[in-house]
Amino acid sequence: MFPQTSDPVGGERLGELLRAVPPRATVVSLGFAGGQRANIDVADLIAGEKHLTAYALHSESEENTTRGLAEIGKLAAE
């Protein structure tokens, strides 16, 4: 399985995170506290076969959100 990491900050930090992850890694953008615009090196994205995707919690049902947050709590406790 390829590495995956998430980015709750966005902005310039998103571009920095993409540069830092290994080839074929996936970065999931979860937020944009650092700004809605990012400077991304497309050559690094393509040459490194890196993946960038986004996730919006507000589009999930309350049931899925509750279940997901409970799972995150368990993982954090470990």
Buried (B, 14 or more C-beta within 10 A) or exposed (E): EEEEEBBEBBBBBBBBBBEEBEEEBBBBBBBBEBEEEBEBEEEBBEEBEBBBEEEEEEEEEEEEEEEEEEEEEEEEEE
